[in-house]
Amino acid sequence: MPDPSAPAPDSTPAPARPPLLVVLAVIVALEALLVTGLALWLLFELLTQRPQSYTTAVAITVLVALGAVWVIATLVGLLRLHAWARASIVTIQILMIAVAVGSFQGLVARPDVGWALLVPAVVAGVLALAPSVVRATARSDARNTETHE
C-alpha cells in the first residue's frame, strides 16, 4: 500500500532545451575537451621533457588542470540548468578573450590561435546571455532549489 504522506511523483515532462542552450552546451563541451587535452599534454610534457623551470612547469600544469575541472563543472551545471552556470560561462569566455587578444600580439604572435579562441568565446558569451538560455536556466521554485528548514 502506498504511503499517503509521501509526495506524489511529478508527472510534468521535463522542459525542452532551447536550441541556443544546446549550441552553448556543445561549445562549452568542446572547450572542456580542449582544455582537458591541453592539461594532459602538459602533464605528458612535464613527465617526459626537462623544463627550464620545474616550478613554472608544474604551476602551469596545475593551473590548466584546475581550469579543466572548472570548465567541466560549468558544463555539468549548464546541462542541469543551474543559473550559476551562466555566470561561470561568461567568466570563462572573458578569460578566453583575454588570452585571444594576447595571441594577436608579441614576439610569438599566433593570430590563428587568437581567432580560434576569440570566435567561440564571443559566440558562447552572447549565447549565455540569450533570453531563451536565461529563461531555461532561471531559478524557479520547482527546479534548481532545495528547501532548507
Backbone as CSV, one residue per row, in Angstrom:
resi,resn,N_x,N_y,N_z,CA_x,CA_y,CA_z,C_x,C_y,C_z
1,MET,0.849,-1.169,0.000,0.000,0.000,0.000,0.894,1.230,0.000
2,PRO,0.649,2.172,-0.896,1.489,3.365,-0.951,1.283,4.248,0.266
3,ASP,2.344,4.914,0.656,2.306,5.818,1.803,1.547,7.080,1.414
4,PRO,0.409,7.391,2.091,-0.368,8.574,1.716,0.349,9.885,2.049
5,SER,1.338,9.847,2.950,2.050,11.078,3.299,3.217,11.362,2.343
6,ALA,3.544,10.397,1.485,4.645,10.591,0.534,4.195,11.554,-0.560
7,PRO,5.091,12.409,-1.002,4.710,13.341,-2.065,4.434,12.591,-3.365
8,ALA,3.482,13.107,-4.108,3.128,12.495,-5.389,4.264,12.713,-6.381
9,PRO,4.539,11.712,-7.189,5.599,11.900,-8.182,5.214,12.984,-9.176
10,ASP,6.212,13.731,-9.594,5.979,14.821,-10.537,5.773,14.221,-11.920
11,SER,4.584,14.415,-12.476,4.284,13.827,-13.775,4.453,14.823,-14.915
12,THR,4.901,16.039,-14.598,5.097,17.007,-15.669,6.370,16.662,-16.432
13,PRO,6.308,16.707,-17.760,7.502,16.369,-18.530,8.571,17.442,-18.375
14,ALA,9.814,17.011,-18.530,10.922,17.956,-18.440,10.828,18.948,-19.598
15,PRO,11.105,20.226,-19.330,11.005,21.204,-20.401,12.069,20.945,-21.473
16,ALA,11.688,21.208,-22.705,12.631,21.024,-23.808,13.725,22.084,-23.715
17,ARG,14.923,21.698,-24.055,16.037,22.647,-24.037,15.969,23.494,-25.305
18,PRO,16.081,24.811,-25.134,16.057,25.658,-26.328,17.282,25.394,-27.206
19,PRO,17.154,25.580,-28.515,18.278,25.307,-29.420,19.542,26.094,-29.070
20,LEU,19.389,27.331,-28.631,20.575,28.122,-28.284,21.298,27.541,-27.075
21,LEU,20.564,26.938,-26.152,21.189,26.286,-24.999,21.975,25.056,-25.447
22,VAL,21.433,24.327,-26.409,22.125,23.150,-26.930,23.423,23.578,-27.622
23,VAL,23.363,24.642,-28.424,24.569,25.143,-29.102,25.598,25.586,-28.063
24,LEU,25.141,26.298,-27.032,26.047,26.733,-25.963,26.679,25.536,-25.265
25,ALA,25.891,24.514,-24.992,26.425,23.312,-24.331,27.471,22.627,-25.211
26,VAL,27.257,22.607,-26.513,28.235,21.994,-27.423,29.540,22.794,-27.402
27,ILE,29.442,24.123,-27.439,30.647,24.957,-27.404,31.411,24.736,-26.102
28,VAL,30.705,24.737,-24.982,31.363,24.546,-23.683,31.946,23.131,-23.591
29,ALA,31.261,22.146,-24.156,31.798,20.781,-24.148,33.090,20.707,-24.961
30,LEU,33.129,21.378,-26.108,34.360,21.397,-26.908,35.479,22.114,-26.162
31,GLU,35.146,23.206,-25.484,36.152,23.903,-24.674,36.674,22.990,-23.568
32,ALA,35.765,22.245,-22.935,36.175,21.319,-21.873,37.108,20.240,-22.423
33,LEU,36.780,19.710,-23.594,37.642,18.699,-24.205,39.022,19.273,-24.531
34,LEU,39.050,20.461,-25.068,40.326,21.065,-25.452,41.190,21.396,-24.238
35,VAL,40.606,21.964,-23.203,41.427,22.322,-22.035,41.856,21.065,-21.285
36,THR,41.033,20.027,-21.294,41.433,18.758,-20.688,42.577,18.128,-21.489
37,GLY,42.461,18.187,-22.805,43.546,17.687,-23.655,44.836,18.459,-23.439
38,LEU,44.721,19.774,-23.285,45.905,20.592,-23.022,46.539,20.221,-21.684
39,ALA,45.706,20.006,-20.674,46.240,19.616,-19.364,46.965,18.276,-19.447
40,LEU,46.402,17.337,-20.166,47.053,16.029,-20.319,48.350,16.145,-21.116
41,TRP,48.354,16.970,-22.158,49.566,17.176,-22.944,50.662,17.824,-22.092
42,LEU,50.273,18.835,-21.289,51.258,19.478,-20.414,51.812,18.498,-19.384
43,LEU,50.953,17.642,-18.857,51.412,16.625,-17.911,52.378,15.659,-18.588
44,PHE,52.050,15.232,-19.794,52.945,14.355,-20.555,54.289,15.036,-20.795
45,GLU,54.262,16.286,-21.210,55.495,17.037,-21.444,56.309,17.178,-20.157
46,LEU,55.616,17.424,-19.049,56.301,17.568,-17.764,57.013,16.276,-17.370
47,LEU,56.383,15.151,-17.665,56.948,13.862,-17.277,58.007,13.346,-18.244
48,THR,57.999,13.826,-19.478,58.932,13.283,-20.471,60.022,14.253,-20.910
49,GLN,59.874,15.517,-20.646,60.850,16.523,-21.075,61.480,17.183,-19.850
50,ARG,62.581,17.839,-20.074,63.223,18.561,-18.980,62.957,20.051,-19.164
51,PRO,62.060,20.625,-18.335,61.752,22.051,-18.481,62.880,22.919,-17.930
52,GLN,62.902,24.175,-18.369,63.893,25.109,-17.830,63.628,25.376,-16.356
53,SER,62.364,25.382,-15.973,61.992,25.598,-14.580,60.888,24.605,-14.208
54,TYR,61.199,23.674,-13.334,60.192,22.704,-12.896,59.052,23.395,-12.150
55,THR,59.386,24.397,-11.367,58.356,25.107,-10.603,57.328,25.726,-11.535
56,THR,57.808,26.401,-12.568,56.895,27.033,-13.519,56.103,25.990,-14.286
57,ALA,56.755,24.925,-14.718,56.080,23.879,-15.481,54.982,23.210,-14.647
58,VAL,55.280,22.921,-13.382,54.280,22.306,-12.506,53.131,23.280,-12.259
59,ALA,53.461,24.552,-12.021,52.423,25.554,-11.763,51.487,25.695,-12.957
60,ILE,52.037,25.776,-14.156,51.196,25.909,-15.354,50.336,24.665,-15.549
61,THR,50.915,23.498,-15.339,50.157,22.256,-15.488,49.010,22.193,-14.486
62,VAL,49.269,22.558,-13.245,48.220,22.543,-12.218,47.135,23.564,-12.542
63,LEU,47.522,24.757,-12.977,46.527,25.782,-13.317,45.646,25.348,-14.482
64,VAL,46.242,24.744,-15.490,45.442,24.275,-16.628,44.527,23.130,-16.191
65,ALA,45.010,22.246,-15.335,44.165,21.158,-14.830,42.995,21.714,-14.019
66,LEU,43.252,22.709,-13.200,42.155,23.351,-12.452,41.169,24.016,-13.404
67,GLY,41.691,24.626,-14.458,40.813,25.218,-15.466,39.936,24.168,-16.122
68,ALA,40.495,23.000,-16.394,39.724,21.910,-16.988,38.597,21.471,-16.052
69,VAL,38.921,21.344,-14.777,37.897,20.963,-13.794,36.788,22.019,-13.748
70,TRP,37.181,23.290,-13.793,36.217,24.389,-13.767,35.287,24.335,-14.986
71,VAL,35.843,24.156,-16.170,35.010,24.134,-17.376,34.099,22.909,-17.368
72,ILE,34.595,21.775,-16.919,33.761,20.573,-16.840,32.627,20.768,-15.837
73,ALA,32.935,21.344,-14.672,31.886,21.606,-13.678,30.846,22.582,-14.223
74,THR,31.299,23.563,-14.968,30.377,24.524,-15.573,29.482,23.839,-16.600
75,LEU,30.056,22.957,-17.391,29.254,22.209,-18.370,28.187,21.378,-17.668
76,VAL,28.560,20.703,-16.598,27.591,19.898,-15.844,26.489,20.807,-15.285
77,GLY,26.868,21.959,-14.751,25.876,22.902,-14.245,24.938,23.391,-15.334
78,LEU,25.482,23.643,-16.511,24.642,24.082,-17.629,23.683,22.982,-18.053
79,LEU,24.170,21.756,-18.145,23.305,20.643,-18.534,22.209,20.382,-17.501
80,ARG,22.491,20.715,-16.251,21.483,20.566,-15.194,20.629,21.820,-15.038
81,LEU,20.845,22.800,-15.918,20.075,24.045,-15.968,20.217,24.889,-14.709
82,HIS,21.403,24.905,-14.122,21.658,25.737,-12.955,21.955,27.165,-13.390
83,ALA,21.397,28.117,-12.675,21.564,29.530,-13.023,23.016,29.984,-12.900
84,TRP,23.759,29.454,-11.930,25.141,29.882,-11.722,26.034,29.560,-12.909
85,ALA,25.653,28.591,-13.722,26.488,28.181,-14.854,26.638,29.304,-15.872
86,ARG,25.607,30.137,-16.023,25.706,31.255,-16.970,26.818,32.212,-16.570
87,ALA,26.889,32.568,-15.294,27.933,33.483,-14.824,29.307,32.856,-14.991
88,SER,29.410,31.568,-14.731,30.682,30.875,-14.900,31.094,30.859,-16.374
89,ILE,30.131,30.637,-17.255,30.431,30.631,-18.696,30.914,31.999,-19.143
90,VAL,30.236,33.055,-18.704,30.653,34.409,-19.084,32.072,34.683,-18.582
91,THR,32.378,34.274,-17.365,33.723,34.480,-16.815,34.774,33.722,-17.625
92,ILE,34.478,32.476,-17.965,35.409,31.683,-18.771,35.642,32.351,-20.115
93,GLN,34.569,32.853,-20.723,34.715,33.462,-22.045,35.516,34.764,-21.977
94,ILE,35.347,35.530,-20.910,36.143,36.763,-20.746,37.626,36.408,-20.642
95,LEU,37.939,35.362,-19.892,39.337,34.928,-19.789,39.869,34.427,-21.132
96,MET,39.029,33.731,-21.890,39.448,33.276,-23.214,39.694,34.451,-24.156
97,ILE,38.858,35.475,-24.063,39.058,36.663,-24.892,40.382,37.322,-24.538
98,ALA,40.702,37.376,-23.254,41.982,37.965,-22.839,43.159,37.182,-23.412
99,VAL,43.083,35.854,-23.378,44.152,35.037,-23.948,44.193,35.220,-25.466
100,ALA,43.030,35.312,-26.102,42.982,35.510,-27.553,43.637,36.823,-27.951
101,VAL,43.335,37.890,-27.223,43.944,39.188,-27.522,45.461,39.096,-27.371
102,GLY,45.934,38.412,-26.356,47.372,38.225,-26.174,47.995,37.422,-27.296
103,SER,47.215,36.542,-27.910,47.739,35.724,-29.007,47.951,36.531,-30.285
104,PHE,47.315,37.671,-30.394,47.463,38.505,-31.590,48.709,39.386,-31.550
105,GLN,49.363,39.472,-30.416,50.467,40.424,-30.280,51.690,39.774,-29.653
106,GLY,52.790,40.486,-29.641,54.013,40.000,-29.011,54.975,39.383,-30.010
107,LEU,56.103,38.909,-29.487,57.144,38.334,-30.331,56.725,37.006,-30.946
108,VAL,55.924,36.260,-30.239,55.469,34.964,-30.748,53.965,35.011,-31.036
109,ALA,53.529,36.052,-31.724,52.109,36.222,-32.031,51.605,35.052,-32.871
110,ARG,50.431,34.573,-32.516,49.777,33.485,-33.246,48.344,33.892,-33.547
111,PRO,48.124,34.657,-34.621,46.764,35.079,-34.947,45.804,33.909,-35.164
112,ASP,46.293,32.786,-35.665,45.415,31.629,-35.859,44.862,31.138,-34.527
113,VAL,45.704,31.074,-33.512,45.254,30.684,-32.172,44.317,31.752,-31.609
114,GLY,44.658,33.014,-31.838,43.812,34.106,-31.365,42.398,34.009,-31.903
115,TRP,42.272,33.792,-33.211,40.934,33.671,-33.804,40.222,32.414,-33.317
116,ALA,40.966,31.324,-33.164,40.364,30.073,-32.695,39.825,30.199,-31.271
117,LEU,40.403,31.096,-30.484,39.908,31.337,-29.125,38.840,32.420,-29.099
118,LEU,39.013,33.442,-29.917,38.131,34.608,-29.868,36.722,34.311,-30.372
119,VAL,36.609,33.644,-31.502,35.286,33.422,-32.103,34.368,32.607,-31.189
120,PRO,34.791,31.419,-30.716,33.870,30.680,-29.832,33.617,31.395,-28.509
121,ALA,34.594,32.162,-28.024,34.391,32.879,-26.765,33.301,33.936,-26.917
122,VAL,33.328,34.667,-28.011,32.304,35.687,-28.234,30.937,35.036,-28.438
123,VAL,30.897,33.980,-29.243,29.619,33.298,-29.501,29.055,32.720,-28.202
124,ALA,29.873,32.047,-27.421,29.395,31.455,-26.164,28.968,32.536,-25.174
125,GLY,29.711,33.639,-25.121,29.329,34.731,-24.230,27.983,35.319,-24.584
126,VAL,27.737,35.491,-25.869,26.438,36.019,-26.324,25.337,35.007,-26.042
127,LEU,25.589,33.734,-26.336,24.573,32.699,-26.101,24.225,32.568,-24.619
128,ALA,25.200,32.726,-23.742,24.940,32.612,-22.301,23.974,33.693,-21.829
129,LEU,23.921,34.802,-22.565,23.042,35.909,-22.188,21.777,35.981,-23.040
130,ALA,21.593,35.029,-23.938,20.400,34.996,-24.783,19.163,34.770,-23.918
131,PRO,18.064,35.465,-24.219,16.858,35.335,-23.388,16.360,33.897,-23.217
132,SER,16.416,33.075,-24.262,15.920,31.701,-24.125,16.809,30.875,-23.193
133,VAL,18.107,31.141,-23.203,19.027,30.431,-22.304,18.812,30.906,-20.868
134,VAL,18.631,32.202,-20.709,18.387,32.742,-19.366,17.096,32.161,-18.800
135,ARG,16.036,32.107,-19.613,14.767,31.535,-19.142,14.928,30.061,-18.771
136,ALA,15.663,29.312,-19.596,15.814,27.873,-19.344,16.607,27.595,-18.076
137,THR,17.529,28.479,-17.740,18.374,28.246,-16.568,17.984,29.105,-15.378
138,ALA,16.900,29.859,-15.512,16.463,30.722,-14.404,15.982,29.877,-13.240
139,ARG,16.189,30.387,-12.061,15.748,29.673,-10.865,14.230,29.688,-10.795
140,SER,13.671,28.580,-10.373,12.237,28.503,-10.119,12.031,27.708,-8.844
141,ASP,10.824,27.771,-8.311,10.550,27.052,-7.067,10.634,25.543,-7.260
142,ALA,10.296,25.072,-8.450,10.261,23.627,-8.680,11.597,23.063,-9.118
143,ARG,12.522,23.921,-9.556,13.760,23.427,-10.121,14.926,24.253,-9.581
144,ASN,16.087,23.626,-9.466,17.338,24.283,-9.116,17.408,24.793,-7.687
145,THR,16.426,24.532,-6.877,16.490,24.999,-5.493,16.163,23.838,-4.561
146,GLU,16.659,23.937,-3.383,16.348,22.966,-2.354,15.725,23.721,-1.200
147,THR,14.786,23.081,-0.541,14.191,23.720,0.621,15.003,23.379,1.840
148,HIS,15.351,24.386,2.595,16.088,24.179,3.837,15.203,24.604,4.987
149,GLU,15.099,23.732,5.948,14.243,24.056,7.099,15.063,24.337,8.313
